[in-house]
Amino acid sequence: MKLLMIYAHQFAYRTAEKNLDSAPEVDENGKVTEAIIAFIHSEMEDVEREKSVLSKLVKNIKWLSGKLETKTVVLHSFAHLSESKAPPEFVQKLFDKVQKKLENTGYQVSQTPFGYFLDLDIQAPGFSLARVFKNL
């Protein structure tokens, strides 16, 4: 799994183009402020190590959120950080599990529409912890 976390003063999105046939038809936009945006790329080998990957993913998001004093998180599927890709069904279920684990500990969590390319607007500050990459 590859994880790119960006701290954003503001993050906004709008569905642009459907790229997964099984995704439901949606026309959606959203906006959050003072949030961790987790760009997540789940790889094929993550399927066999789901429990470990889930734990590491949640731990890393909580770590950065604590450092930056925010409990607002957006999960965004970003399948552009590796050539290996996990099946979409696995990724969606993994995101749902991450969301539940974070919400159970007081986080506000949302997911961008799965299976879509999005128009993004990211306003991110320029300090080192505003952008963190992890290979989980």
MODELLER restraints for C-alpha pairs under 7 A, 6 or more apart:
rsr = mdl.restraints
at = mdl.atoms
rsr.add(forms.Gaussian(group=physical.xy_distance, feature=features.Distance(at['CA:1:A'], at['CA:41:A']), mean=5.68, stdev=0.5))
rsr.add(forms.Gaussian(group=physical.xy_distance, feature=features.Distance(at['CA:1:A'], at['CA:42:A']), mean=4.67, stdev=0.5))
rsr.add(forms.Gaussian(group=physical.xy_distance, feature=features.Distance(at['CA:1:A'], at['CA:43:A']), mean=5.38, stdev=0.5))
rsr.add(forms.Gaussian(group=physical.xy_distance, feature=features.Distance(at['CA:1:A'], at['CA:46:A']), mean=6.51, stdev=0.5))
rsr.add(forms.Gaussian(group=physical.xy_distance, feature=features.Distance(at['CA:1:A'], at['CA:135:A']), mean=6.00, stdev=0.5))
rsr.add(forms.Gaussian(group=physical.xy_distance, feature=features.Distance(at['CA:1:A'], at['CA:136:A']), mean=5.12, stdev=0.5))
rsr.add(forms.Gaussian(group=physical.xy_distance, feature=features.Distance(at['CA:2:A'], at['CA:40:A']), mean=6.04, stdev=0.5))
rsr.add(forms.Gaussian(group=physical.xy_distance, feature=features.Distance(at['CA:2:A'], at['CA:41:A']), mean=5.07, stdev=0.5))
rsr.add(forms.Gaussian(group=physical.xy_distance, feature=features.Distance(at['CA:2:A'], at['CA:42:A']), mean=6.61, stdev=0.5))
rsr.add(forms.Gaussian(group=physical.xy_distance, feature=features.Distance(at['CA:2:A'], at['CA:81:A']), mean=6.47, stdev=0.5))
rsr.add(forms.Gaussian(group=physical.xy_distance, feature=features.Distance(at['CA:2:A'], at['CA:134:A']), mean=6.00, stdev=0.5))
rsr.add(forms.Gaussian(group=physical.xy_distance, feature=features.Distance(at['CA:2:A'], at['CA:135:A']), mean=4.77, stdev=0.5))
rsr.add(forms.Gaussian(group=physical.xy_distance, feature=features.Distance(at['CA:2:A'], at['CA:136:A']), mean=6.12, stdev=0.5))
rsr.add(forms.Gaussian(group=physical.xy_distance, feature=features.Distance(at['CA:3:A'], at['CA:38:A']), mean=6.69, stdev=0.5))
rsr.add(forms.Gaussian(group=physical.xy_distance, feature=features.Distance(at['CA:3:A'], at['CA:39:A']), mean=5.82, stdev=0.5))
rsr.add(forms.Gaussian(group=physical.xy_distance, feature=features.Distance(at['CA:3:A'], at['CA:40:A']), mean=4.83, stdev=0.5))
rsr.add(forms.Gaussian(group=physical.xy_distance, feature=features.Distance(at['CA:3:A'], at['CA:41:A']), mean=6.40, stdev=0.5))
rsr.add(forms.Gaussian(group=physical.xy_distance, feature=features.Distance(at['CA:3:A'], at['CA:133:A']), mean=5.64, stdev=0.5))
rsr.add(forms.Gaussian(group=physical.xy_distance, feature=features.Distance(at['CA:3:A'], at['CA:134:A']), mean=5.08, stdev=0.5))
rsr.add(forms.Gaussian(group=physical.xy_distance, feature=features.Distance(at['CA:3:A'], at['CA:135:A']), mean=6.35, stdev=0.5))
rsr.add(forms.Gaussian(group=physical.xy_distance, feature=features.Distance(at['CA:4:A'], at['CA:38:A']), mean=5.95, stdev=0.5))
rsr.add(forms.Gaussian(group=physical.xy_distance, feature=features.Distance(at['CA:4:A'], at['CA:39:A']), mean=4.99, stdev=0.5))
rsr.add(forms.Gaussian(group=physical.xy_distance, feature=features.Distance(at['CA:4:A'], at['CA:40:A']), mean=6.53, stdev=0.5))
rsr.add(forms.Gaussian(group=physical.xy_distance, feature=features.Distance(at['CA:4:A'], at['CA:132:A']), mean=5.78, stdev=0.5))
rsr.add(forms.Gaussian(group=physical.xy_distance, feature=features.Distance(at['CA:4:A'], at['CA:133:A']), mean=4.43, stdev=0.5))
rsr.add(forms.Gaussian(group=physical.xy_distance, feature=features.Distance(at['CA:4:A'], at['CA:134:A']), mean=6.46, stdev=0.5))
rsr.add(forms.Gaussian(group=physical.xy_distance, feature=features.Distance(at['CA:5:A'], at['CA:36:A']), mean=6.35, stdev=0.5))
rsr.add(forms.Gaussian(group=physical.xy_distance, feature=features.Distance(at['CA:5:A'], at['CA:37:A']), mean=5.54, stdev=0.5))
rsr.add(forms.Gaussian(group=physical.xy_distance, feature=features.Distance(at['CA:5:A'], at['CA:38:A']), mean=4.52, stdev=0.5))
rsr.add(forms.Gaussian(group=physical.xy_distance, feature=features.Distance(at['CA:5:A'], at['CA:39:A']), mean=5.99, stdev=0.5))
rsr.add(forms.Gaussian(group=physical.xy_distance, feature=features.Distance(at['CA:5:A'], at['CA:131:A']), mean=5.69, stdev=0.5))
rsr.add(forms.Gaussian(group=physical.xy_distance, feature=features.Distance(at['CA:5:A'], at['CA:132:A']), mean=5.15, stdev=0.5))
rsr.add(forms.Gaussian(group=physical.xy_distance, feature=features.Distance(at['CA:5:A'], at['CA:133:A']), mean=6.32, stdev=0.5))
rsr.add(forms.Gaussian(group=physical.xy_distance, feature=features.Distance(at['CA:6:A'], at['CA:36:A']), mean=5.74, stdev=0.5))
rsr.add(forms.Gaussian(group=physical.xy_distance, feature=features.Distance(at['CA:6:A'], at['CA:37:A']), mean=5.18, stdev=0.5))
rsr.add(forms.Gaussian(group=physical.xy_distance, feature=features.Distance(at['CA:6:A'], at['CA:38:A']), mean=6.64, stdev=0.5))
rsr.add(forms.Gaussian(group=physical.xy_distance, feature=features.Distance(at['CA:6:A'], at['CA:130:A']), mean=5.43, stdev=0.5))
rsr.add(forms.Gaussian(group=physical.xy_distance, feature=features.Distance(at['CA:6:A'], at['CA:131:A']), mean=4.61, stdev=0.5))
rsr.add(forms.Gaussian(group=physical.xy_distance, feature=features.Distance(at['CA:6:A'], at['CA:132:A']), mean=6.60, stdev=0.5))
rsr.add(forms.Gaussian(group=physical.xy_distance, feature=features.Distance(at['CA:7:A'], at['CA:35:A']), mean=5.74, stdev=0.5))
rsr.add(forms.Gaussian(group=physical.xy_distance, feature=features.Distance(at['CA:7:A'], at['CA:36:A']), mean=4.55, stdev=0.5))
rsr.add(forms.Gaussian(group=physical.xy_distance, feature=features.Distance(at['CA:7:A'], at['CA:37:A']), mean=6.17, stdev=0.5))
rsr.add(forms.Gaussian(group=physical.xy_distance, feature=features.Distance(at['CA:7:A'], at['CA:124:A']), mean=6.05, stdev=0.5))
rsr.add(forms.Gaussian(group=physical.xy_distance, feature=features.Distance(at['CA:7:A'], at['CA:130:A']), mean=4.67, stdev=0.5))
rsr.add(forms.Gaussian(group=physical.xy_distance, feature=features.Distance(at['CA:7:A'], at['CA:131:A']), mean=6.50, stdev=0.5))
rsr.add(forms.Gaussian(group=physical.xy_distance, feature=features.Distance(at['CA:8:A'], at['CA:33:A']), mean=6.77, stdev=0.5))
rsr.add(forms.Gaussian(group=physical.xy_distance, feature=features.Distance(at['CA:8:A'], at['CA:34:A']), mean=5.61, stdev=0.5))
rsr.add(forms.Gaussian(group=physical.xy_distance, feature=features.Distance(at['CA:8:A'], at['CA:35:A']), mean=5.47, stdev=0.5))
rsr.add(forms.Gaussian(group=physical.xy_distance, feature=features.Distance(at['CA:8:A'], at['CA:36:A']), mean=6.37, stdev=0.5))
rsr.add(forms.Gaussian(group=physical.xy_distance, feature=features.Distance(at['CA:8:A'], at['CA:122:A']), mean=6.35, stdev=0.5))
rsr.add(forms.Gaussian(group=physical.xy_distance, feature=features.Distance(at['CA:8:A'], at['CA:123:A']), mean=5.46, stdev=0.5))
rsr.add(forms.Gaussian(group=physical.xy_distance, feature=features.Distance(at['CA:8:A'], at['CA:124:A']), mean=4.32, stdev=0.5))
rsr.add(forms.Gaussian(group=physical.xy_distance, feature=features.Distance(at['CA:8:A'], at['CA:125:A']), mean=6.89, stdev=0.5))
rsr.add(forms.Gaussian(group=physical.xy_distance, feature=features.Distance(at['CA:9:A'], at['CA:33:A']), mean=5.22, stdev=0.5))
rsr.add(forms.Gaussian(group=physical.xy_distance, feature=features.Distance(at['CA:9:A'], at['CA:34:A']), mean=4.47, stdev=0.5))
rsr.add(forms.Gaussian(group=physical.xy_distance, feature=features.Distance(at['CA:9:A'], at['CA:35:A']), mean=6.73, stdev=0.5))
rsr.add(forms.Gaussian(group=physical.xy_distance, feature=features.Distance(at['CA:9:A'], at['CA:123:A']), mean=5.58, stdev=0.5))
rsr.add(forms.Gaussian(group=physical.xy_distance, feature=features.Distance(at['CA:9:A'], at['CA:124:A']), mean=5.71, stdev=0.5))
rsr.add(forms.Gaussian(group=physical.xy_distance, feature=features.Distance(at['CA:10:A'], at['CA:32:A']), mean=5.83, stdev=0.5))
rsr.add(forms.Gaussian(group=physical.xy_distance, feature=features.Distance(at['CA:10:A'], at['CA:33:A']), mean=4.35, stdev=0.5))
rsr.add(forms.Gaussian(group=physical.xy_distance, feature=features.Distance(at['CA:10:A'], at['CA:34:A']), mean=6.19, stdev=0.5))
rsr.add(forms.Gaussian(group=physical.xy_distance, feature=features.Distance(at['CA:10:A'], at['CA:122:A']), mean=6.00, stdev=0.5))
rsr.add(forms.Gaussian(group=physical.xy_distance, feature=features.Distance(at['CA:10:A'], at['CA:123:A']), mean=5.13, stdev=0.5))
rsr.add(forms.Gaussian(group=physical.xy_distance, feature=features.Distance(at['CA:11:A'], at['CA:31:A']), mean=5.59, stdev=0.5))
rsr.add(forms.Gaussian(group=physical.xy_distance, feature=features.Distance(at['CA:11:A'], at['CA:32:A']), mean=5.45, stdev=0.5))
rsr.add(forms.Gaussian(group=physical.xy_distance, feature=features.Distance(at['CA:11:A'], at['CA:33:A']), mean=6.34, stdev=0.5))
rsr.add(forms.Gaussian(group=physical.xy_distance, feature=features.Distance(at['CA:11:A'], at['CA:121:A']), mean=5.70, stdev=0.5))
rsr.add(forms.Gaussian(group=physical.xy_distance, feature=features.Distance(at['CA:11:A'], at['CA:122:A']), mean=4.67, stdev=0.5))
rsr.add(forms.Gaussian(group=physical.xy_distance, feature=features.Distance(at['CA:11:A'], at['CA:123:A']), mean=6.37, stdev=0.5))
rsr.add(forms.Gaussian(group=physical.xy_distance, feature=features.Distance(at['CA:12:A'], at['CA:30:A']), mean=5.55, stdev=0.5))
rsr.add(forms.Gaussian(group=physical.xy_distance, feature=features.Distance(at['CA:12:A'], at['CA:31:A']), mean=4.20, stdev=0.5))
rsr.add(forms.Gaussian(group=physical.xy_distance, feature=features.Distance(at['CA:12:A'], at['CA:32:A']), mean=6.57, stdev=0.5))
rsr.add(forms.Gaussian(group=physical.xy_distance, feature=features.Distance(at['CA:12:A'], at['CA:120:A']), mean=5.87, stdev=0.5))
rsr.add(forms.Gaussian(group=physical.xy_distance, feature=features.Distance(at['CA:12:A'], at['CA:121:A']), mean=5.02, stdev=0.5))
rsr.add(forms.Gaussian(group=physical.xy_distance, feature=features.Distance(at['CA:12:A'], at['CA:122:A']), mean=6.57, stdev=0.5))
rsr.add(forms.Gaussian(group=physical.xy_distance, feature=features.Distance(at['CA:13:A'], at['CA:29:A']), mean=5.34, stdev=0.5))
rsr.add(forms.Gaussian(group=physical.xy_distance, feature=features.Distance(at['CA:13:A'], at['CA:30:A']), mean=5.49, stdev=0.5))
rsr.add(forms.Gaussian(group=physical.xy_distance, feature=features.Distance(at['CA:13:A'], at['CA:31:A']), mean=6.60, stdev=0.5))
rsr.add(forms.Gaussian(group=physical.xy_distance, feature=features.Distance(at['CA:13:A'], at['CA:118:A']), mean=6.14, stdev=0.5))
rsr.add(forms.Gaussian(group=physical.xy_distance, feature=features.Distance(at['CA:13:A'], at['CA:119:A']), mean=5.44, stdev=0.5))
rsr.add(forms.Gaussian(group=physical.xy_distance, feature=features.Distance(at['CA:13:A'], at['CA:120:A']), mean=4.59, stdev=0.5))
rsr.add(forms.Gaussian(group=physical.xy_distance, feature=features.Distance(at['CA:13:A'], at['CA:121:A']), mean=6.23, stdev=0.5))
rsr.add(forms.Gaussian(group=physical.xy_distance, feature=features.Distance(at['CA:14:A'], at['CA:28:A']), mean=5.67, stdev=0.5))
rsr.add(forms.Gaussian(group=physical.xy_distance, feature=features.Distance(at['CA:14:A'], at['CA:29:A']), mean=4.10, stdev=0.5))
rsr.add(forms.Gaussian(group=physical.xy_distance, feature=features.Distance(at['CA:14:A'], at['CA:30:A']), mean=6.69, stdev=0.5))
rsr.add(forms.Gaussian(group=physical.xy_distance, feature=features.Distance(at['CA:14:A'], at['CA:118:A']), mean=5.49, stdev=0.5))
rsr.add(forms.Gaussian(group=physical.xy_distance, feature=features.Distance(at['CA:14:A'], at['CA:119:A']), mean=5.20, stdev=0.5))
rsr.add(forms.Gaussian(group=physical.xy_distance, feature=features.Distance(at['CA:14:A'], at['CA:120:A']), mean=6.84, stdev=0.5))
rsr.add(forms.Gaussian(group=physical.xy_distance, feature=features.Distance(at['CA:15:A'], at['CA:27:A']), mean=5.86, stdev=0.5))
rsr.add(forms.Gaussian(group=physical.xy_distance, feature=features.Distance(at['CA:15:A'], at['CA:28:A']), mean=5.56, stdev=0.5))
rsr.add(forms.Gaussian(group=physical.xy_distance, feature=features.Distance(at['CA:15:A'], at['CA:29:A']), mean=6.44, stdev=0.5))
rsr.add(forms.Gaussian(group=physical.xy_distance, feature=features.Distance(at['CA:15:A'], at['CA:116:A']), mean=6.36, stdev=0.5))
rsr.add(forms.Gaussian(group=physical.xy_distance, feature=features.Distance(at['CA:15:A'], at['CA:117:A']), mean=6.41, stdev=0.5))
rsr.add(forms.Gaussian(group=physical.xy_distance, feature=features.Distance(at['CA:15:A'], at['CA:118:A']), mean=4.62, stdev=0.5))
rsr.add(forms.Gaussian(group=physical.xy_distance, feature=features.Distance(at['CA:15:A'], at['CA:119:A']), mean=6.35, stdev=0.5))
rsr.add(forms.Gaussian(group=physical.xy_distance, feature=features.Distance(at['CA:16:A'], at['CA:116:A']), mean=6.91, stdev=0.5))
rsr.add(forms.Gaussian(group=physical.xy_distance, feature=features.Distance(at['CA:16:A'], at['CA:117:A']), mean=5.61, stdev=0.5))
rsr.add(forms.Gaussian(group=physical.xy_distance, feature=features.Distance(at['CA:16:A'], at['CA:118:A']), mean=4.89, stdev=0.5))
rsr.add(forms.Gaussian(group=physical.xy_distance, feature=features.Distance(at['CA:16:A'], at['CA:119:A']), mean=5.91, stdev=0.5))
rsr.add(forms.Gaussian(group=physical.xy_distance, feature=features.Distance(at['CA:17:A'], at['CA:116:A']), mean=5.54, stdev=0.5))
rsr.add(forms.Gaussian(group=physical.xy_distance, feature=features.Distance(at['CA:17:A'], at['CA:117:A']), mean=5.10, stdev=0.5))
rsr.add(forms.Gaussian(group=physical.xy_distance, feature=features.Distance(at['CA:17:A'], at['CA:118:A']), mean=6.86, stdev=0.5))
rsr.add(forms.Gaussian(group=physical.xy_distance, feature=features.Distance(at['CA:18:A'], at['CA:115:A']), mean=6.05, stdev=0.5))
rsr.add(forms.Gaussian(group=physical.xy_distance, feature=features.Distance(at['CA:18:A'], at['CA:116:A']), mean=4.32, stdev=0.5))
rsr.add(forms.Gaussian(group=physical.xy_distance, feature=features.Distance(at['CA:18:A'], at['CA:117:A']), mean=6.23, stdev=0.5))
rsr.add(forms.Gaussian(group=physical.xy_distance, feature=features.Distance(at['CA:19:A'], at['CA:115:A']), mean=5.46, stdev=0.5))
rsr.add(forms.Gaussian(group=physical.xy_distance, feature=features.Distance(at['CA:19:A'], at['CA:116:A']), mean=5.23, stdev=0.5))
rsr.add(forms.Gaussian(group=physical.xy_distance, feature=features.Distance(at['CA:19:A'], at['CA:117:A']), mean=6.60, stdev=0.5))
rsr.add(forms.Gaussian(group=physical.xy_distance, feature=features.Distance(at['CA:20:A'], at['CA:115:A']), mean=4.68, stdev=0.5))
rsr.add(forms.Gaussian(group=physical.xy_distance, feature=features.Distance(at['CA:20:A'], at['CA:116:A']), mean=6.83, stdev=0.5))
rsr.add(forms.Gaussian(group=physical.xy_distance, feature=features.Distance(at['CA:23:A'], at['CA:114:A']), mean=6.85, stdev=0.5))
rsr.add(forms.Gaussian(group=physical.xy_distance, feature=features.Distance(at['CA:23:A'], at['CA:115:A']), mean=5.46, stdev=0.5))
rsr.add(forms.Gaussian(group=physical.xy_distance, feature=features.Distance(at['CA:34:A'], at['CA:70:A']), mean=6.71, stdev=0.5))
rsr.add(forms.Gaussian(group=physical.xy_distance, feature=features.Distance(at['CA:35:A'], at['CA:70:A']), mean=6.34, stdev=0.5))
rsr.add(forms.Gaussian(group=physical.xy_distance, feature=features.Distance(at['CA:35:A'], at['CA:72:A']), mean=4.78, stdev=0.5))
rsr.add(forms.Gaussian(group=physical.xy_distance, feature=features.Distance(at['CA:35:A'], at['CA:73:A']), mean=5.42, stdev=0.5))
rsr.add(forms.Gaussian(group=physical.xy_distance, feature=features.Distance(at['CA:36:A'], at['CA:65:A']), mean=6.72, stdev=0.5))
rsr.add(forms.Gaussian(group=physical.xy_distance, feature=features.Distance(at['CA:36:A'], at['CA:72:A']), mean=6.36, stdev=0.5))
rsr.add(forms.Gaussian(group=physical.xy_distance, feature=features.Distance(at['CA:36:A'], at['CA:73:A']), mean=4.81, stdev=0.5))
rsr.add(forms.Gaussian(group=physical.xy_distance, feature=features.Distance(at['CA:36:A'], at['CA:74:A']), mean=6.32, stdev=0.5))
rsr.add(forms.Gaussian(group=physical.xy_distance, feature=features.Distance(at['CA:37:A'], at['CA:73:A']), mean=5.89, stdev=0.5))
rsr.add(forms.Gaussian(group=physical.xy_distance, feature=features.Distance(at['CA:37:A'], at['CA:74:A']), mean=4.80, stdev=0.5))
rsr.add(forms.Gaussian(group=physical.xy_distance, feature=features.Distance(at['CA:37:A'], at['CA:75:A']), mean=6.28, stdev=0.5))
rsr.add(forms.Gaussian(group=physical.xy_distance, feature=features.Distance(at['CA:38:A'], at['CA:74:A']), mean=6.03, stdev=0.5))
rsr.add(forms.Gaussian(group=physical.xy_distance, feature=features.Distance(at['CA:38:A'], at['CA:75:A']), mean=5.06, stdev=0.5))
rsr.add(forms.Gaussian(group=physical.xy_distance, feature=features.Distance(at['CA:38:A'], at['CA:76:A']), mean=5.86, stdev=0.5))
rsr.add(forms.Gaussian(group=physical.xy_distance, feature=features.Distance(at['CA:39:A'], at['CA:75:A']), mean=6.58, stdev=0.5))
rsr.add(forms.Gaussian(group=physical.xy_distance, feature=features.Distance(at['CA:39:A'], at['CA:76:A']), mean=4.96, stdev=0.5))
rsr.add(forms.Gaussian(group=physical.xy_distance, feature=features.Distance(at['CA:39:A'], at['CA:77:A']), mean=5.92, stdev=0.5))
rsr.add(forms.Gaussian(group=physical.xy_distance, feature=features.Distance(at['CA:39:A'], at['CA:78:A']), mean=5.35, stdev=0.5))
rsr.add(forms.Gaussian(group=physical.xy_distance, feature=features.Distance(at['CA:40:A'], at['CA:76:A']), mean=6.08, stdev=0.5))
rsr.add(forms.Gaussian(group=physical.xy_distance, feature=features.Distance(at['CA:40:A'], at['CA:77:A']), mean=5.11, stdev=0.5))
rsr.add(forms.Gaussian(group=physical.xy_distance, feature=features.Distance(at['CA:40:A'], at['CA:78:A']), mean=5.30, stdev=0.5))
rsr.add(forms.Gaussian(group=physical.xy_distance, feature=features.Distance(at['CA:41:A'], at['CA:77:A']), mean=6.21, stdev=0.5))
rsr.add(forms.Gaussian(group=physical.xy_distance, feature=features.Distance(at['CA:41:A'], at['CA:78:A']), mean=5.26, stdev=0.5))
rsr.add(forms.Gaussian(group=physical.xy_distance, feature=features.Distance(at['CA:41:A'], at['CA:79:A']), mean=4.87, stdev=0.5))
rsr.add(forms.Gaussian(group=physical.xy_distance, feature=features.Distance(at['CA:41:A'], at['CA:80:A']), mean=6.97, stdev=0.5))
rsr.add(forms.Gaussian(group=physical.xy_distance, feature=features.Distance(at['CA:41:A'], at['CA:81:A']), mean=6.19, stdev=0.5))
rsr.add(forms.Gaussian(group=physical.xy_distance, feature=features.Distance(at['CA:42:A'], at['CA:85:A']), mean=6.06, stdev=0.5))
rsr.add(forms.Gaussian(group=physical.xy_distance, feature=features.Distance(at['CA:42:A'], at['CA:86:A']), mean=5.53, stdev=0.5))
rsr.add(forms.Gaussian(group=physical.xy_distance, feature=features.Distance(at['CA:42:A'], at['CA:91:A']), mean=6.50, stdev=0.5))
rsr.add(forms.Gaussian(group=physical.xy_distance, feature=features.Distance(at['CA:43:A'], at['CA:84:A']), mean=5.05, stdev=0.5))
rsr.add(forms.Gaussian(group=physical.xy_distance, feature=features.Distance(at['CA:43:A'], at['CA:85:A']), mean=4.29, stdev=0.5))
rsr.add(forms.Gaussian(group=physical.xy_distance, feature=features.Distance(at['CA:43:A'], at['CA:86:A']), mean=4.61, stdev=0.5))
rsr.add(forms.Gaussian(group=physical.xy_distance, feature=features.Distance(at['CA:44:A'], at['CA:84:A']), mean=5.81, stdev=0.5))
rsr.add(forms.Gaussian(group=physical.xy_distance, feature=features.Distance(at['CA:44:A'], at['CA:85:A']), mean=5.10, stdev=0.5))
rsr.add(forms.Gaussian(group=physical.xy_distance, feature=features.Distance(at['CA:44:A'], at['CA:86:A']), mean=4.05, stdev=0.5))
rsr.add(forms.Gaussian(group=physical.xy_distance, feature=features.Distance(at['CA:46:A'], at['CA:53:A']), mean=6.53, stdev=0.5))
rsr.add(forms.Gaussian(group=physical.xy_distance, feature=features.Distance(at['CA:47:A'], at['CA:86:A']), mean=6.82, stdev=0.5))
rsr.add(forms.Gaussian(group=physical.xy_distance, feature=features.Distance(at['CA:53:A'], at['CA:136:A']), mean=6.71, stdev=0.5))
rsr.add(forms.Gaussian(group=physical.xy_distance, feature=features.Distance(at['CA:54:A'], at['CA:98:A']), mean=6.70, stdev=0.5))
rsr.add(forms.Gaussian(group=physical.xy_distance, feature=features.Distance(at['CA:56:A'], at['CA:136:A']), mean=6.72, stdev=0.5))
rsr.add(forms.Gaussian(group=physical.xy_distance, feature=features.Distance(at['CA:58:A'], at['CA:98:A']), mean=6.30, stdev=0.5))
rsr.add(forms.Gaussian(group=physical.xy_distance, feature=features.Distance(at['CA:65:A'], at['CA:71:A']), mean=6.09, stdev=0.5))
rsr.add(forms.Gaussian(group=physical.xy_distance, feature=features.Distance(at['CA:71:A'], at['CA:107:A']), mean=4.76, stdev=0.5))
rsr.add(forms.Gaussian(group=physical.xy_distance, feature=features.Distance(at['CA:71:A'], at['CA:108:A']), mean=6.06, stdev=0.5))
rsr.add(forms.Gaussian(group=physical.xy_distance, feature=features.Distance(at['CA:72:A'], at['CA:107:A']), mean=5.96, stdev=0.5))
rsr.add(forms.Gaussian(group=physical.xy_distance, feature=features.Distance(at['CA:72:A'], at['CA:108:A']), mean=4.80, stdev=0.5))
rsr.add(forms.Gaussian(group=physical.xy_distance, feature=features.Distance(at['CA:72:A'], at['CA:109:A']), mean=6.02, stdev=0.5))
rsr.add(forms.Gaussian(group=physical.xy_distance, feature=features.Distance(at['CA:73:A'], at['CA:108:A']), mean=6.22, stdev=0.5))
rsr.add(forms.Gaussian(group=physical.xy_distance, feature=features.Distance(at['CA:73:A'], at['CA:109:A']), mean=4.85, stdev=0.5))
rsr.add(forms.Gaussian(group=physical.xy_distance, feature=features.Distance(at['CA:73:A'], at['CA:110:A']), mean=6.54, stdev=0.5))
rsr.add(forms.Gaussian(group=physical.xy_distance, feature=features.Distance(at['CA:74:A'], at['CA:109:A']), mean=5.71, stdev=0.5))
rsr.add(forms.Gaussian(group=physical.xy_distance, feature=features.Distance(at['CA:74:A'], at['CA:110:A']), mean=4.92, stdev=0.5))
rsr.add(forms.Gaussian(group=physical.xy_distance, feature=features.Distance(at['CA:74:A'], at['CA:111:A']), mean=5.48, stdev=0.5))
rsr.add(forms.Gaussian(group=physical.xy_distance, feature=features.Distance(at['CA:75:A'], at['CA:110:A']), mean=6.27, stdev=0.5))
rsr.add(forms.Gaussian(group=physical.xy_distance, feature=features.Distance(at['CA:75:A'], at['CA:111:A']), mean=4.69, stdev=0.5))
rsr.add(forms.Gaussian(group=physical.xy_distance, feature=features.Distance(at['CA:75:A'], at['CA:112:A']), mean=6.47, stdev=0.5))
rsr.add(forms.Gaussian(group=physical.xy_distance, feature=features.Distance(at['CA:76:A'], at['CA:111:A']), mean=6.02, stdev=0.5))
rsr.add(forms.Gaussian(group=physical.xy_distance, feature=features.Distance(at['CA:76:A'], at['CA:112:A']), mean=5.44, stdev=0.5))
rsr.add(forms.Gaussian(group=physical.xy_distance, feature=features.Distance(at['CA:77:A'], at['CA:114:A']), mean=6.78, stdev=0.5))
rsr.add(forms.Gaussian(group=physical.xy_distance, feature=features.Distance(at['CA:99:A'], at['CA:109:A']), mean=5.94, stdev=0.5))
rsr.add(forms.Gaussian(group=physical.xy_distance, feature=features.Distance(at['CA:103:A'], at['CA:109:A']), mean=6.50, stdev=0.5))
rsr.add(forms.Gaussian(group=physical.xy_distance, feature=features.Distance(at['CA:124:A'], at['CA:130:A']), mean=6.93, stdev=0.5))
